[in-house]
Amino acid sequence: MKADISSRADIEQMVLLFYEKVKADNTIGFIFTEVVPMNWEKHIPVIVDFWETILLDNPVYTKNAMEVHYDLNNKIAIRKSHFDSWVHLFTTTVDDLFEGKIAELAKTRARSIAAVMLFKMESGKKGL
């Protein structure tokens, strides 16, 4: 049996593995390597903050996630296939590492976030 997500270190492990999968992915990898060449040293702690806020109720994330994605959507249209790939990679990463209540919450939240972002991208609405 795998442990559940219970700490920032767990979230960091998940995020690091997730982005290794993302970089290699044929559907969305190019977004992170060509469209917006990521500064991984800066990006990873921000994303860990995001998931720590959502999963562990520790309010360390203070940015606007939608704003960043709207900027990205202005460079390349983010489509359902991109979100589907992102969700698949995220949920399989969680499953590779963890199981339990918080792990399930992470997957549920990822699916919800992707659905809301896709809806807002397609409808032109701002805010999350």
Z-matrix of the N, CA and C atoms (Angstrom, degrees):
N
C 1 1.445
C 2 1.537 1 109.36
N 3 1.317 2 115.64 1 136.85
C 4 1.465 3 121.78 2 178.62
C 5 1.522 4 109.34 3 -86.10
N 6 1.317 5 115.02 4 154.25
C 7 1.464 6 120.41 5 175.69
C 8 1.526 7 109.67 6 -76.87
N 9 1.303 8 115.56 7 160.86
C 10 1.457 9 121.80 8 174.93
C 11 1.529 10 108.97 9 -86.54
N 12 1.313 11 116.71 10 164.80
C 13 1.462 12 122.52 11 173.21
C 14 1.528 13 106.92 12 -69.17
N 15 1.337 14 115.98 13 126.63
C 16 1.465 15 117.66 14 -177.61
C 17 1.524 16 113.94 15 -141.29
N 18 1.343 17 117.37 16 -2.37
C 19 1.464 18 118.68 17 -175.98
C 20 1.522 19 110.84 18 -151.07
N 21 1.317 20 114.87 19 167.02
C 22 1.458 21 120.82 20 174.49
C 23 1.537 22 110.34 21 -59.60
N 24 1.324 23 116.67 22 -38.26
C 25 1.471 24 120.26 23 178.75
C 26 1.533 25 111.19 24 -60.87
N 27 1.326 26 116.92 25 -39.12
C 28 1.467 27 120.53 26 176.21
C 29 1.522 28 110.49 27 -62.48
N 30 1.315 29 116.19 28 -44.06
C 31 1.469 30 120.48 29 -179.70
C 32 1.522 31 110.27 30 -64.75
N 33 1.322 32 117.13 31 -41.56
C 34 1.462 33 120.00 32 178.15
C 35 1.527 34 111.08 33 -61.87
N 36 1.311 35 117.12 34 -42.64
C 37 1.468 36 120.88 35 176.79
C 38 1.529 37 110.27 36 -58.68
N 39 1.324 38 116.91 37 -44.83
C 40 1.456 39 122.15 38 179.85
C 41 1.535 40 111.02 39 -62.95
N 42 1.323 41 116.48 40 -46.90
C 43 1.466 42 121.05 41 -177.73
C 44 1.526 43 110.84 42 -64.33
N 45 1.313 44 117.56 43 -41.90
C 46 1.472 45 120.51 44 179.72
C 47 1.527 46 111.30 45 -62.87
N 48 1.327 47 117.43 46 -45.80
C 49 1.468 48 120.48 47 178.04
C 50 1.516 49 110.90 48 -65.16
N 51 1.325 50 116.70 49 -41.86
C 52 1.459 51 121.06 50 178.49
C 53 1.529 52 111.27 51 -56.59
N 54 1.324 53 117.39 52 -48.67
C 55 1.458 54 119.43 53 -177.56
C 56 1.522 55 112.92 54 -70.33
N 57 1.311 56 118.39 55 -25.87
C 58 1.467 57 119.37 56 172.11
C 59 1.530 58 109.41 57 -63.84
N 60 1.321 59 116.42 58 -41.08
C 61 1.470 60 120.87 59 176.63
C 62 1.525 61 110.54 60 -66.65
N 63 1.327 62 117.33 61 -42.11
C 64 1.465 63 121.74 62 -179.59
C 65 1.519 64 110.70 63 -59.84
N 66 1.316 65 117.18 64 -47.88
C 67 1.469 66 121.07 65 -177.71
C 68 1.525 67 111.90 66 -58.10
N 69 1.328 68 117.00 67 -32.18
C 70 1.468 69 121.44 68 -178.08
C 71 1.523 70 112.86 69 -89.80
N 72 1.325 71 118.03 70 -6.72
C 73 1.457 72 121.80 71 -173.87
C 74 1.530 73 111.87 72 -77.71
N 75 1.324 74 116.14 73 134.20
C 76 1.469 75 121.65 74 -178.74
C 77 1.522 76 113.35 75 -70.82
N 78 1.317 77 118.59 76 -24.79
C 79 1.456 78 121.16 77 -176.69
C 80 1.523 79 112.83 78 -86.45
N 81 1.327 80 117.98 79 -41.20
C 82 1.464 81 119.57 80 -175.38
C 83 1.522 82 114.88 81 -122.00
N 84 1.307 83 118.23 82 -9.78
C 85 1.460 84 120.35 83 -176.59
C 86 1.521 85 113.56 84 -55.26
N 87 1.328 86 116.52 85 -41.60
C 88 1.467 87 120.93 86 -177.89
C 89 1.527 88 112.87 87 -62.13
N 90 1.329 89 117.16 88 -26.67
C 91 1.462 90 120.71 89 179.45
C 92 1.530 91 109.57 90 -62.56
N 93 1.319 92 116.07 91 -37.95
C 94 1.458 93 121.50 92 -176.13
C 95 1.527 94 113.28 93 -89.13
N 96 1.321 95 116.76 94 -12.63
C 97 1.459 96 119.28 95 -178.49
C 98 1.525 97 113.34 96 -113.49
N 99 1.342 98 116.87 97 -26.52
C 100 1.462 99 120.17 98 -176.64
C 101 1.533 100 113.07 99 -117.22
N 102 1.323 101 116.88 100 -49.30
C 103 1.467 102 120.19 101 -176.84
C 104 1.528 103 109.88 102 -68.16
N 105 1.306 104 116.32 103 -49.08
C 106 1.465 105 122.74 104 176.75
C 107 1.528 106 107.02 105 -131.20
N 108 1.315 107 116.44 106 88.36
C 109 1.479 108 117.47 107 178.60
C 110 1.529 109 109.57 108 -59.29
N 111 1.298 110 115.67 109 114.57
C 112 1.461 111 121.84 110 -172.05
C 113 1.524 112 111.70 111 -77.77
N 114 1.313 113 114.54 112 141.47
C 115 1.454 114 121.36 113 165.66
C 116 1.526 115 104.43 114 -93.08
N 117 1.318 116 116.32 115 94.23
C 118 1.459 117 121.28 116 -171.93
C 119 1.516 118 112.38 117 -62.51
N 120 1.335 119 118.00 118 -33.04
C 121 1.465 120 120.78 119 -179.64
C 122 1.533 121 111.21 120 -63.46
N 123 1.326 122 117.07 121 -31.65
C 124 1.466 123 120.90 122 177.19
C 125 1.525 124 112.06 123 -88.40
N 126 1.331 125 116.53 124 -37.01
C 127 1.462 126 121.39 125 -174.08
C 128 1.532 127 112.64 126 -70.38
N 129 1.314 128 117.16 127 -44.90
C 130 1.465 129 120.39 128 -174.77
C 131 1.535 130 111.93 129 -57.60
N 132 1.336 131 120.35 130 -49.82
C 133 1.476 132 118.36 131 179.58
C 134 1.535 133 113.70 132 -61.08
N 135 1.325 134 117.15 133 -33.08
C 136 1.472 135 120.23 134 178.20
C 137 1.523 136 110.26 135 -66.17
N 138 1.321 137 116.41 136 -43.51
C 139 1.464 138 120.16 137 -179.74
C 140 1.531 139 110.66 138 -69.57
N 141 1.309 140 116.60 139 -36.72
C 142 1.464 141 119.47 140 175.02
C 143 1.530 142 109.42 141 -62.56
N 144 1.329 143 117.01 142 -42.55
C 145 1.473 144 120.36 143 174.93
C 146 1.526 145 111.04 144 -56.49
N 147 1.335 146 116.56 145 -45.38
C 148 1.464 147 121.68 146 -179.28
C 149 1.527 148 110.37 147 -56.66
N 150 1.334 149 116.32 148 -52.04
C 151 1.461 150 119.85 149 -176.29
C 152 1.528 151 111.71 150 -72.54
N 153 1.317 152 118.18 151 -30.85
C 154 1.461 153 120.21 152 175.86
C 155 1.526 154 110.13 153 -64.75
N 156 1.317 155 116.41 154 -39.70
C 157 1.466 156 121.16 155 177.62
C 158 1.520 157 110.50 156 -62.17
N 159 1.312 158 116.35 157 -45.18
C 160 1.465 159 121.54 158 -176.12
C 161 1.528 160 113.06 159 -73.84
N 162 1.326 161 116.20 160 -41.62
C 163 1.463 162 119.31 161 -171.48
C 164 1.524 163 114.67 162 -93.58
N 165 1.319 164 116.37 163 -31.16
C 166 1.464 165 119.18 164 -175.45
C 167 1.521 166 112.67 165 -113.07
N 168 1.335 167 116.17 166 8.31
C 169 1.472 168 121.62 167 178.80
C 170 1.522 169 112.73 168 53.22
N 171 1.319 170 115.75 169 37.98
C 172 1.460 171 121.42 170 175.53
C 173 1.526 172 107.02 171 -112.91
N 174 1.322 173 119.23 172 103.52
C 175 1.476 174 122.29 173 -169.43
C 176 1.535 175 114.15 174 -74.02
N 177 1.330 176 115.76 175 71.06
C 178 1.463 177 120.34 176 -179.41
C 179 1.532 178 112.63 177 -98.65
N 180 1.319 179 117.68 178 -14.53
C 181 1.472 180 121.53 179 179.04
C 182 1.521 181 108.81 180 -89.35
N 183 1.336 182 116.43 181 123.88
C 184 1.463 183 120.46 182 -175.55
C 185 1.522 184 113.53 183 -122.07
N 186 1.315 185 117.59 184 3.93
C 187 1.463 186 120.49 185 -177.02
C 188 1.532 187 110.50 186 -91.13
N 189 1.322 188 115.92 187 176.73
C 190 1.458 189 122.69 188 176.78
C 191 1.530 190 108.28 189 -106.14
N 192 1.311 191 116.33 190 105.46
C 193 1.467 192 121.06 191 -176.68
C 194 1.530 193 112.04 192 -62.08
N 195 1.315 194 117.25 193 -35.76
C 196 1.466 195 119.19 194 -178.86
C 197 1.518 196 111.76 195 -66.84
N 198 1.313 197 117.40 196 -39.42
C 199 1.463 198 120.46 197 -178.38
C 200 1.523 199 111.66 198 -57.38
N 201 1.307 200 116.87 199 -45.26
C 202 1.461 201 121.75 200 179.26
C 203 1.526 202 110.31 201 -61.36
N 204 1.314 203 116.74 202 -41.42
C 205 1.465 204 120.38 203 -178.10
C 206 1.527 205 112.23 204 -74.35
N 207 1.323 206 116.97 205 -30.21
C 208 1.470 207 118.60 206 172.73
C 209 1.520 208 110.57 207 -65.31
N 210 1.319 209 116.71 208 -42.00
C 211 1.468 210 120.01 209 176.64
C 212 1.530 211 110.47 210 -59.49
N 213 1.323 212 116.01 211 -43.16
C 214 1.460 213 120.63 212 177.57
C 215 1.523 214 110.88 213 -63.22
N 216 1.327 215 116.63 214 -43.12
C 217 1.459 216 121.11 215 -179.35
C 218 1.529 217 112.06 216 -62.79
N 219 1.335 218 117.12 217 -25.14
C 220 1.468 219 120.65 218 175.23
C 221 1.525 220 111.74 219 -73.02
N 222 1.322 221 117.36 220 -22.26
C 223 1.468 222 121.81 221 179.13
C 224 1.522 223 111.60 222 -89.56
N 225 1.314 224 115.85 223 -37.06
C 226 1.466 225 122.19 224 178.88
C 227 1.531 226 107.19 225 -150.11
N 228 1.300 227 116.49 226 132.12
C 229 1.466 228 119.21 227 -179.93
C 230 1.521 229 109.43 228 -65.13
N 231 1.321 230 115.10 229 120.38
C 232 1.459 231 119.76 230 177.72
C 233 1.522 232 107.66 231 -84.96
N 234 1.299 233 115.98 232 122.01
C 235 1.466 234 122.83 233 -174.13
C 236 1.525 235 111.85 234 -108.25
N 237 1.309 236 115.66 235 170.71
C 238 1.463 237 121.50 236 177.49
C 239 1.526 238 110.53 237 -56.81
N 240 1.310 239 117.77 238 -39.49
C 241 1.469 240 120.19 239 -179.70
C 242 1.523 241 111.57 240 -61.51
N 243 1.333 242 117.25 241 -33.93
C 244 1.469 243 120.54 242 177.28
C 245 1.530 244 109.93 243 -67.47
N 246 1.328 245 116.19 244 -46.29
C 247 1.461 246 119.79 245 179.18
C 248 1.527 247 110.97 246 -64.71
N 249 1.339 248 116.93 247 -40.32
C 250 1.465 249 120.02 248 178.93
C 251 1.526 250 111.01 249 -60.37
N 252 1.323 251 116.22 250 -43.39
C 253 1.461 252 120.19 251 178.48
C 254 1.518 253 110.80 252 -63.81
N 255 1.333 254 116.16 253 -44.37
C 256 1.460 255 120.95 254 179.07
C 257 1.531 256 110.70 255 -58.53
N 258 1.327 257 116.99 256 -47.71
C 259 1.465 258 121.12 257 -179.79
C 260 1.524 259 110.58 258 -62.20
N 261 1.323 260 116.72 259 -44.51
C 262 1.467 261 120.32 260 179.97
C 263 1.532 262 110.57 261 -59.44
N 264 1.326 263 116.45 262 -48.61
C 265 1.465 264 120.05 263 -179.71
C 266 1.524 265 111.47 264 -63.20
N 267 1.318 266 116.68 265 -40.57
C 268 1.457 267 120.65 266 -179.42
C 269 1.530 268 110.93 267 -65.81
N 270 1.311 269 116.77 268 -49.40
C 271 1.472 270 118.95 269 -176.30
C 272 1.522 271 111.50 270 -67.34
N 273 1.320 272 118.08 271 -37.51
C 274 1.474 273 118.69 272 177.84
C 275 1.525 274 111.10 273 -68.82
N 276 1.328 275 116.99 274 -32.24
C 277 1.464 276 119.92 275 176.00
C 278 1.522 277 110.48 276 -65.21
N 279 1.316 278 116.37 277 -46.45
C 280 1.465 279 119.73 278 177.27
C 281 1.524 280 109.35 279 -57.89
N 282 1.332 281 116.82 280 -46.90
C 283 1.468 282 120.65 281 -179.31
C 284 1.522 283 112.47 282 -63.45
N 285 1.324 284 117.18 283 -33.43
C 286 1.471 285 120.16 284 178.54
C 287 1.523 286 111.74 285 -63.73
N 288 1.324 287 116.22 286 -32.02
C 289 1.463 288 120.08 287 -170.45
C 290 1.521 289 115.64 288 -107.55
N 291 1.339 290 116.81 289 -32.80
C 292 1.468 291 119.74 290 -167.76
C 293 1.516 292 111.90 291 -138.84
N 294 1.328 293 114.16 292 163.24
C 295 1.460 294 121.43 293 166.72
C 296 1.520 295 107.91 294 -151.97
N 297 1.301 296 115.11 295 148.47
C 298 1.454 297 120.11 296 -179.74
C 299 1.515 298 111.45 297 136.92
N 300 1.308 299 115.33 298 -173.32
C 301 1.457 300 122.38 299 -173.90
C 302 1.532 301 112.50 300 -61.93
N 303 1.326 302 118.01 301 -46.36
C 304 1.470 303 120.78 302 -178.54
C 305 1.527 304 110.26 303 -71.32
N 306 1.323 305 117.43 304 -36.32
C 307 1.468 306 120.46 305 176.00
C 308 1.531 307 110.56 306 -61.03
N 309 1.312 308 116.62 307 -42.30
C 310 1.466 309 120.47 308 177.51
C 311 1.525 310 110.49 309 -65.72
N 312 1.330 311 116.32 310 -40.30
C 313 1.459 312 120.67 311 177.25
C 314 1.529 313 110.40 312 -60.75
N 315 1.324 314 116.97 313 -41.47
C 316 1.471 315 120.73 314 179.27
C 317 1.528 316 110.76 315 -58.98
N 318 1.316 317 116.78 316 -45.11
C 319 1.471 318 119.96 317 -179.63
C 320 1.515 319 111.70 318 -67.76
N 321 1.332 320 116.68 319 -40.40
C 322 1.464 321 120.74 320 177.97
C 323 1.522 322 110.84 321 -63.02
N 324 1.321 323 115.68 322 -45.90
C 325 1.464 324 119.65 323 179.49
C 326 1.525 325 111.01 324 -64.01
N 327 1.308 326 117.94 325 -40.07
C 328 1.469 327 120.78 326 179.05
C 329 1.524 328 110.64 327 -60.49
N 330 1.321 329 116.61 328 -45.27
C 331 1.472 330 119.81 329 178.84
C 332 1.526 331 110.70 330 -63.33
N 333 1.320 332 116.97 331 -42.07
C 334 1.474 333 121.10 332 179.70
C 335 1.519 334 111.80 333 -65.06
N 336 1.318 335 116.43 334 -45.29
C 337 1.464 336 121.06 335 179.16
C 338 1.516 337 110.53 336 -60.42
N 339 1.326 338 116.47 337 -45.30
C 340 1.461 339 119.94 338 179.52
C 341 1.523 340 111.10 339 -61.83
N 342 1.321 341 117.38 340 -42.59
C 343 1.471 342 120.74 341 -179.43
C 344 1.528 343 111.29 342 -64.47
N 345 1.327 344 116.62 343 -43.27
C 346 1.467 345 120.28 344 179.73
C 347 1.527 346 110.33 345 -66.22
N 348 1.320 347 116.35 346 -44.92
C 349 1.470 348 119.09 347 179.77
C 350 1.516 349 111.25 348 -62.04
N 351 1.324 350 117.05 349 -44.45
C 352 1.463 351 119.94 350 178.97
C 353 1.523 352 110.11 351 -60.18
N 354 1.311 353 117.19 352 -46.81
C 355 1.458 354 120.84 353 179.29
C 356 1.527 355 110.57 354 -57.47
N 357 1.317 356 116.73 355 -47.03
C 358 1.458 357 120.55 356 -177.48
C 359 1.526 358 111.83 357 -69.10
N 360 1.318 359 117.49 358 -36.07
C 361 1.469 360 120.43 359 177.27
C 362 1.528 361 109.98 360 -64.26
N 363 1.320 362 115.12 361 -45.00
C 364 1.467 363 119.21 362 -177.91
C 365 1.523 364 112.28 363 -70.68
N 366 1.318 365 117.74 364 -30.58
C 367 1.458 366 120.17 365 -176.84
C 368 1.537 367 112.55 366 -97.39
N 369 1.328 368 116.24 367 -7.79
C 370 1.451 369 120.11 368 178.70
C 371 1.511 370 114.45 369 78.40
N 372 1.331 371 117.66 370 12.96
C 373 1.463 372 121.10 371 179.75
C 374 1.519 373 109.91 372 -83.29
N 375 1.327 374 115.32 373 146.94
C 376 1.469 375 120.69 374 179.79
C 377 1.520 376 110.31 375 -111.12
N 378 1.313 377 114.08 376 158.93
C 379 1.463 378 121.50 377 179.07
C 380 1.514 379 111.72 378 95.23
N 381 1.313 380 117.09 379 152.92
C 382 1.472 381 121.48 380 179.28
C 383 1.447 382 110.14 381 -127.40
